[in-house]
Amino acid sequence: MITVSNLTIQFGKRVLYKDVNLKFNHGNIYGIIGANGAGKSTLLKAISGELEPNKGTVELGPGERLSVLEQDHFKYDAFNVLDTVLMGHEPLWKNMKEREALYAKAEMTEEDGNRAADLELKFAEMNGWEAESEAAQLLQNLGIKEEMHSRQMADISNNEKVRVILAKALFGHPENLLLDEPTNDLDLDSVQWLEEYLGNVEQTVLVVSHDRHFLDAVSTQTVDIDFGKVTVFSGNYTFWYESSQLALRQAQNQKMKADEKRKQLEEFIRRFSANVAKSRQTTSRKKMLDRLNVEEIRPSSRKYPGIIFQMDREPGNQILEVEGLKAVDNDGNILFDNVNFTIEKGQKVVFLSRNPKAMTAFFEIINGNQEAAAGTYKWGVTITTAYLPLDNSTFFDNEQNLVEWLGQYGPGNDVVMKGFLGRMLFSGEEVLKKVNVLSGGEKMRCMIARMQLQNANCLILDTPTNHLDLESIQAFNNNLMSFKGNILFASHDHEFIQTVANRMIELTPSGTIDKLMQYDEYIYDEEIKAQKDKMYN
């Protein structure tokens, strides 16, 4: 349990929130949402003690531990992988190190012997004898194979470090757990495992994430930071989003009477509750909607970008043909081979692989930016493409302002460019900002504006939700669902894939798995799982 009393945080004259009083209870998972800069990560830092609040206190239950998913991926480079995970249970780790030091002595005094006996007793009480096997199992579940457990953290990739540090946060079942963007750099299998893991814990968990499916799958409560306040209500992200949109429509309808509003809101809660009860992501033990009430539903102050993709021409029947395509990485490892398929009109295809480099290589090849190791591809004569690459850094390596930068990519004067930038929430003097100082999220919004100018009938998107906030992801997602052309994309966002894609193509070193089905069907199909294991090994 975590109790926050009279918490106030401000930076200079800017007050994020003040007089916050909250109690985070055992057994609940709280999804923390808010616009960029609202103070989501700041709240976690204040609770963990990393940041001292201007006023107020944070208290844990008596004798409880707090574990935090750390953001410094290089902090443990001097340690091996397994030890890094064990360090997640600090009292146990200190006990182990002290025991080792005592037993390493050439001769032990009587005092040493008594101390060793005390340490052994506490070691057993903390489940120390099973600690290494539990840590190893966590690593295995997150895709870190046993042969890596003795390697130095400095010698593994950043994606692997992220998983080790996540295992460290989870290790030892701390009573309180703070997770800031836990799905970053995880593959879809690892995210799925984490969803299932958190769905069965009885801890107090606070989560900040831009992954809507993940928030929906694990959250029993939502913490909304808005209007300078921190409010907790029952329900997950989807409930918050749909209810806030409903409340906004009601607020805009000046003629609607109070009793009519209430009836509409109560009907919304009833329908949503029924849908959640049927959801495969919701565990029966978590009654996340048991305390919903009409008073919790209100409009949000969030702003959503206007993402609207239009086509200059209707695509013909021939979209893309791929024959015998192969790609290798710089070390000569096969990313994919023997790739053969034909994309048909209206298809929205997600490309999957256990190696994310495979999708990027494929997109770079079909956009003419990289040579294939073998094979061919052919676009239909009516097809025009707009590409959102994974790495956009070269686009912004100049001194242009936003208006000048966007003006390179489409017809129209400065007024037109400002209009497109305005849709993407760049207003006033912001449009004169130099592009080389933009944040990751701002660059992505610029790249999306660039794509909109192209009016293409086939969109190619390599991990399009990277760096975007929830509002931008939601707007992007909504428009792609209604887009009439073709979409070829890769993503780590479960909800994005499930709601946009109608075809799955998995790229493996020995061919493709190609299915016309929904993503949820694909990932839970046992025959497909067996086929994937065979094709990757």
C-alpha positions in Angstrom: 0.0 0.0 0.0 1.2 3.5 -0.8 -0.3 6.6 0.9 0.3 10.0 -0.7 -0.6 12.9 1.6 -0.8 16.6 0.7 1.7 16.2 -2.2 2.7 19.3 -4.1 5.2 19.4 -7.0 6.1 22.5 -8.9 9.1 23.7 -11.0 9.6 27.4 -10.6 6.3 29.0 -11.1 4.7 26.0 -12.8 2.6 23.9 -10.5 2.1 20.4 -11.8 -0.3 19.5 -9.0 -0.9 20.4 -5.4 -2.4 18.9 -2.3 -2.7 15.5 -3.8 -4.1 12.9 -1.4 -4.3 9.3 -2.7 -4.2 5.8 -1.3 -2.9 3.1 -3.7 -4.3 -0.2 -2.3 -2.8 -3.7 -2.3 -4.0 -5.9 -5.2 -4.8 -3.0 -7.6 -2.9 -2.0 -10.7 -3.1 1.7 -11.4 -2.5 3.0 -15.0 -1.3 6.6 -14.9 -2.3 8.7 -17.9 -1.9 12.4 -18.8 -0.7 14.6 -21.6 3.0 15.0 -22.2 4.4 17.2 -19.5 1.5 16.6 -17.1 3.8 14.9 -14.6 3.2 11.1 -14.9 6.9 10.1 -14.5 7.4 12.9 -12.0 4.7 11.3 -9.8 6.5 8.0 -9.8 9.8 9.7 -9.0 8.2 11.5 -6.0 6.7 8.2 -4.8 10.1 6.4 -5.2 12.0 9.1 -3.4 14.1 10.0 -6.4 12.4 13.5 -6.4 11.7 15.4 -3.3 8.3 17.1 -3.4 7.8 20.7 -2.5 5.3 19.6 0.1 3.7 16.4 1.4 4.7 12.8 2.3 4.7 9.3 0.8 4.4 6.3 3.1 4.5 2.6 2.4 2.7 -0.1 4.5 4.7 -1.3 7.5 7.7 -3.5 6.5 6.9 -3.2 2.8 9.4 -3.0 0.0 9.2 -0.7 -3.1 10.7 -1.7 -6.4 11.2 0.7 -9.4 11.9 0.0 -13.0 15.1 2.0 -13.6 15.7 4.0 -16.7 19.5 4.0 -16.6 20.4 1.0 -18.8 24.2 1.3 -18.1 24.0 1.4 -14.3 24.8 -2.3 -13.9 27.4 -2.7 -16.6 30.0 -3.9 -14.0 27.8 -6.8 -12.9 26.7 -10.0 -14.6 23.1 -10.6 -15.7 21.9 -12.9 -13.0 23.5 -10.8 -10.2 21.8 -7.7 -11.6 18.4 -9.4 -11.2 19.2 -10.6 -7.7 20.1 -7.0 -6.7 16.4 -6.2 -7.2 15.8 -7.6 -3.7 18.2 -5.4 -1.8 17.9 -7.0 1.7 18.5 -10.4 0.2 21.4 -9.2 -1.9 23.1 -7.5 1.1 22.6 -10.7 3.0 24.2 -12.8 0.3 27.2 -10.4 0.0 27.8 -10.4 3.8 27.5 -14.2 4.0 30.1 -14.5 1.2 32.5 -12.2 2.9 32.2 -14.1 6.2 32.7 -17.5 4.6 35.6 -16.2 2.7 37.6 -15.6 5.9 40.4 -17.9 6.6 39.3 -18.1 10.2 36.0 -17.1 11.7 35.6 -15.7 15.2 32.8 -16.7 17.6 31.2 -13.4 16.7 31.4 -14.2 13.0 29.8 -17.5 13.6 26.9 -16.0 15.5 26.5 -13.4 12.7 26.6 -16.1 10.1 23.8 -18.0 11.9 21.6 -14.9 12.0 22.3 -14.3 8.3 21.4 -17.9 7.4 18.1 -17.7 9.3 17.2 -14.4 7.5 18.4 -15.8 4.2 16.0 -18.8 4.5 13.2 -16.5 5.5 13.7 -14.4 2.3 13.5 -17.6 0.2 17.2 -17.2 -0.6 17.8 -20.8 -1.5 15.4 -20.5 -4.4 16.5 -17.0 -5.4 18.8 -17.8 -8.2 16.4 -20.3 -9.9 13.6 -17.7 -9.6 15.7 -15.0 -11.1 16.8 -17.3 -13.9 13.2 -18.2 -14.6 12.2 -14.5 -14.8 15.0 -13.9 -17.3 13.9 -16.9 -19.4 10.3 -15.7 -19.5 11.6 -12.3 -20.8 13.7 -14.0 -23.6 17.1 -13.9 -21.9 18.4 -17.4 -22.4 20.4 -19.3 -19.8 23.7 -19.0 -21.6 23.5 -15.3 -21.2 23.0 -15.3 -17.4 26.7 -15.2 -16.6 27.6 -12.6 -19.1 28.4 -9.0 -18.1 25.7 -6.4 -18.6 28.2 -4.3 -20.5 28.4 -7.1 -23.2 24.7 -7.4 -24.0 22.5 -5.3 -26.3 20.3 -2.4 -25.1 17.2 -4.4 -25.8 18.5 -7.2 -23.6 19.5 -4.8 -20.9 16.0 -3.5 -20.8 14.6 -7.0 -20.1 17.2 -7.7 -17.4 16.4 -4.5 -15.6 12.7 -5.3 -15.9 13.4 -8.7 -14.3 15.3 -6.9 -11.6 12.2 -4.7 -10.8 9.9 -7.8 -10.6 12.3 -10.0 -8.7 11.4 -11.0 -5.1 7.7 -10.0 -5.3 8.0 -6.5 -3.8 4.8 -5.3 -2.2 4.9 -2.1 -4.2 6.0 -1.8 -7.8 6.5 1.3 -10.0 6.8 0.7 -13.8 7.6 3.6 -16.1 7.1 2.5 -19.8 7.8 -1.2 -19.0 6.9 -2.3 -22.6 9.6 -0.1 -24.3 11.9 -2.2 -26.4 10.1 -5.4 -25.5 9.0 -7.7 -28.3 5.3 -8.7 -28.6 5.9 -12.1 -26.9 7.5 -10.4 -23.9 4.8 -7.9 -23.6 2.2 -10.6 -23.6 4.1 -12.5 -20.9 4.3 -9.3 -18.8 0.5 -8.7 -19.2 -0.2 -12.3 -17.9 2.3 -11.9 -15.1 0.8 -8.6 -13.8 -2.6 -10.1 -14.2 -1.9 -12.5 -11.4 0.0 -10.4 -8.9 -1.4 -9.2 -5.6 0.9 -6.3 -5.3 0.3 -2.5 -5.5 1.4 -1.6 -9.0 1.6 1.8 -10.6 2.2 1.9 -14.4 3.0 4.7 -16.9 2.7 3.4 -20.5 1.8 4.6 -24.0 0.7 1.1 -24.9 -3.1 1.2 -24.7 -3.6 -2.6 -25.0 -1.2 -3.1 -22.1 -3.0 -0.5 -19.9 -6.3 -2.1 -20.7 -5.0 -5.6 -20.0 -3.5 -4.9 -16.6 -5.1 -1.8 -15.1 -7.9 -2.1 -12.5 -7.8 1.6 -11.9 -6.8 4.7 -13.9 -5.0 7.7 -12.5 -5.7 10.7 -14.6 -3.5 13.8 -14.4 -5.4 16.7 -15.8 -6.5 20.2 -14.9 -3.5 20.3 -12.4 -5.1 17.5 -10.4 -4.5 13.8 -9.9 -7.7 11.8 -9.9 -8.2 8.0 -9.5 -11.3 6.3 -10.9 -12.2 2.7 -11.6 -11.7 1.3 -15.1 -9.0 1.1 -17.7 -7.7 3.4 -20.4 -10.4 2.5 -23.0 -13.1 3.3 -20.5 -11.5 6.6 -19.7 -11.1 7.5 -23.4 -14.6 6.6 -24.5 -16.2 8.1 -21.4 -14.3 11.4 -21.7 -15.2 11.6 -25.4 -18.9 11.0 -24.5 -18.7 13.6 -21.8 -17.1 16.1 -24.3 -20.0 15.5 -26.8 -22.5 16.1 -24.1 -20.8 19.3 -23.0 -20.9 20.5 -26.5 -24.6 19.8 -26.7 -26.0 22.7 -24.8 -29.6 21.6 -25.2 -29.2 18.3 -23.5 -30.9 18.2 -20.1 -29.2 16.9 -16.9 -31.4 13.8 -16.5 -30.9 13.0 -20.2 -27.2 13.2 -19.8 -27.3 11.0 -16.7 -29.3 8.3 -18.5 -26.9 8.3 -21.4 -23.9 8.0 -19.1 -25.5 5.2 -17.1 -26.2 3.3 -20.4 -22.6 3.8 -21.4 -21.3 2.3 -18.1 -23.7 -0.7 -18.5 -22.6 -1.5 -22.0 -18.9 -1.0 -21.2 -19.2 -3.3 -18.1 -20.8 -6.0 -20.3 -18.0 -5.8 -22.9 -15.2 -5.9 -20.2 -16.8 -9.0 -18.6 -16.3 -10.8 -22.0 -12.8 -9.5 -22.6 -10.0 -12.2 -22.6 -7.6 -9.6 -21.1 -9.7 -9.1 -17.9 -9.2 -11.6 -15.1 -12.3 -12.5 -13.1 -10.7 -11.7 -9.8 -10.3 -8.0 -10.7 -13.7 -6.2 -10.6 -12.3 -3.1 -12.1 -15.7 -1.6 -12.8 -17.5 -2.3 -9.5 -17.3 1.3 -8.3 -18.0 3.2 -11.6 -20.4 6.0 -11.2 -21.6 8.8 -13.4 -19.9 11.5 -11.5 -16.4 10.2 -12.5 -17.1 10.8 -16.2 -16.0 14.2 -17.5 -14.4 15.8 -20.5 -10.6 15.9 -20.7 -8.5 18.9 -21.5 -6.3 16.8 -23.9 -5.9 17.9 -27.5 -5.8 15.3 -30.3 -3.9 15.9 -33.5 -5.9 16.0 -36.8 -4.5 13.1 -38.7 -6.3 12.6 -42.0 -4.8 10.6 -44.8 -6.4 11.1 -48.2 -5.7 9.6 -51.6 -5.2 11.5 -54.9 -6.2 8.4 -56.9 -7.9 5.1 -56.2 -5.4 2.1 -56.3 -5.8 -0.5 -59.0 -5.9 -4.2 -58.4 -2.2 -4.7 -58.6 -0.5 -3.4 -55.4 2.8 -5.2 -54.7 4.3 -8.5 -55.8 7.3 -10.0 -53.9 9.2 -13.0 -55.1 12.1 -14.8 -53.4 13.2 -11.8 -51.4 16.1 -12.2 -49.0 17.9 -9.8 -46.6 21.0 -10.2 -44.4 22.4 -7.9 -41.7 25.9 -6.4 -41.6 27.2 -9.5 -39.9 25.9 -11.8 -42.6 23.0 -13.2 -40.5 19.8 -14.0 -42.5 17.0 -11.6 -41.5 14.5 -13.2 -43.9 14.6 -15.5 -46.9 12.3 -17.0 -49.6 9.7 -14.3 -49.1 6.9 -14.6 -51.6 3.5 -12.9 -51.5 1.1 -10.6 -53.4 -0.7 -7.7 -51.7 -4.3 -7.2 -52.8 -6.5 -4.1 -52.9 -7.8 -3.0 -49.5 -5.4 -5.1 -47.4 -3.8 -3.7 -44.4 -0.8 -5.9 -43.6 1.2 -6.0 -40.4 4.7 -7.4 -40.8 6.0 -9.4 -37.9 9.3 -11.0 -36.9 11.2 -12.0 -33.8 14.0 -9.9 -35.1 12.8 -6.2 -35.5 15.6 -5.6 -38.0 13.8 -7.8 -40.5 10.8 -5.5 -40.8 13.0 -2.4 -41.2 15.2 -4.1 -43.8 12.0 -5.2 -45.7 10.6 -1.6 -45.7 13.9 -0.1 -46.8 14.2 -2.6 -49.7 10.6 -2.0 -51.1 11.2 1.8 -50.8 14.4 1.5 -52.9 16.7 2.6 -50.1 18.5 -0.8 -49.7 19.4 -3.7 -52.0 18.0 -7.1 -51.4 20.4 -10.1 -51.1 18.1 -11.9 -53.5 14.7 -11.7 -55.0 12.5 -9.0 -56.6 9.6 -6.8 -55.8 7.2 -4.9 -58.1 4.7 -2.1 -57.4 1.5 -1.7 -59.3 1.5 1.2 -61.8 -1.3 3.0 -60.0 0.4 2.8 -56.6 1.8 5.8 -54.8 3.5 5.4 -51.5 4.2 7.4 -48.4 6.9 6.0 -46.0 7.4 6.6 -42.3 10.8 5.2 -41.6 12.0 3.9 -38.2 15.0 6.3 -38.2 14.0 9.8 -39.2 17.2 11.6 -38.0 18.5 12.6 -41.4 15.3 14.5 -42.2 16.0 16.9 -39.4 19.7 17.5 -39.7 19.4 21.2 -40.8 18.5 24.7 -39.6 15.1 25.1 -41.2 12.1 26.1 -39.3 9.0 23.9 -39.3 7.2 25.8 -42.1 10.3 25.8 -44.4 10.9 22.1 -43.6 7.3 21.0 -44.4 7.2 23.2 -47.5 9.8 20.9 -49.2 7.3 18.0 -49.4 4.1 19.4 -50.9 2.5 22.1 -52.9 1.1 25.2 -51.2 2.3 28.4 -49.5 3.3 29.1 -45.9 -0.4 29.5 -44.9 -1.1 26.0 -46.2 1.9 24.5 -44.4 0.9 26.3 -41.2 -2.5 24.7 -41.5 -1.0 21.2 -41.7 1.3 21.9 -38.8 -1.7 23.3 -36.9 -3.5 20.0 -37.4 -0.5 18.3 -35.7 -0.7 20.7 -32.7 2.1 23.1 -33.7 0.6 26.6 -33.1 1.7 30.2 -32.9 5.5 30.7 -32.7 6.1 26.9 -32.5 6.0 26.7 -36.3 9.1 28.9 -36.4 11.1 26.5 -34.2 14.2 25.0 -35.8 13.7 21.3 -36.7 17.1 20.2 -35.4 15.9 20.9 -31.8 12.6 19.0 -31.9 11.8 16.2 -29.5 11.3 12.7 -30.7 7.5 13.1 -30.5 7.6 16.4 -32.3 9.7 14.9 -35.1 7.2 12.1 -35.5 4.3 14.6 -35.8 6.2 16.4 -38.5 6.8 13.2 -40.4 3.1 12.4 -40.2 2.3 15.9 -41.5 4.7 15.2 -44.4 3.0 12.0 -45.2 -0.4 13.7 -45.3 0.8 16.1 -48.0 1.7 13.2 -50.3 -1.9 11.9 -50.6 -0.6 8.4 -51.3 -2.8 5.3 -51.7 -0.3 3.0 -49.9 1.1 3.9 -46.5 4.3 2.2 -45.3 4.8 2.6 -41.5 7.8 1.3 -39.6 6.8 1.3 -35.9 4.6 4.4 -36.2 3.8 4.8 -32.5 7.4 5.4 -31.4 7.8 8.6 -29.4 4.1 9.5 -29.7 1.9 10.3 -26.8 -1.4 8.5 -26.2 -3.4 11.2 -27.8 -1.4 11.1 -31.0 -1.5 7.3 -31.1 -5.2 7.3 -30.6 -5.8 9.8 -33.4 -3.4 8.0 -35.7 -5.0 4.7 -35.0 -8.5 6.0 -35.6 -7.7 7.4 -39.0 -5.9 4.3 -40.2 -8.9 2.2 -39.4 -11.0 4.2 -41.9 -8.2 4.7 -44.5 -9.4 3.2 -47.9 -6.0 2.5 -49.4 -3.4 -0.1 -48.5 -1.3 -0.1 -45.4 2.0 -2.0 -44.8 3.3 -1.6 -41.3 5.2 -3.0 -38.3 4.3 -2.1 -34.7 4.8 -3.1 -31.1 1.4 -1.7 -30.2 -1.0 -4.6 -29.8 -4.1 -2.4 -30.1 -2.8 -0.7 -33.2 -2.2 -4.1 -34.9 -5.5 -5.6 -33.7 -7.7 -2.7 -35.0 -5.8 -1.9 -38.2 -4.4 -5.1 -39.7 -6.5 -7.7 -41.6 -3.5 -9.7 -42.7 -0.4 -11.0 -40.9 2.9 -11.7 -42.7 5.7 -13.0 -40.5 9.2 -12.7 -41.9 11.5 -15.6 -40.8 15.0 -16.8 -41.9 13.3 -19.7 -43.7 10.2 -18.1 -45.3 6.9 -16.5 -44.3 3.9 -17.3 -42.3 1.0 -15.5 -44.2 -2.5 -15.4 -42.6 -5.7 -13.5 -43.3 -6.9 -13.1 -39.8 -7.1 -10.8 -36.8 -4.0 -10.4 -34.6 -5.5 -11.8 -31.5 -6.4 -15.0 -33.4 -2.9 -15.2 -34.8 -0.9 -14.9 -31.5 -3.1 -17.4 -29.6 -3.2 -20.1 -32.4 -1.3 -23.1 -31.2 -0.6 -24.4 -34.7 0.9 -21.1 -35.7 3.1 -21.0 -32.6 4.5 -24.4 -33.4 5.1 -23.3 -37.1 6.9 -20.2 -35.9 9.2 -22.2 -33.5 10.1 -24.5 -36.4 10.8 -21.7 -38.9 13.0 -19.7 -36.5 15.1 -22.7 -35.4 
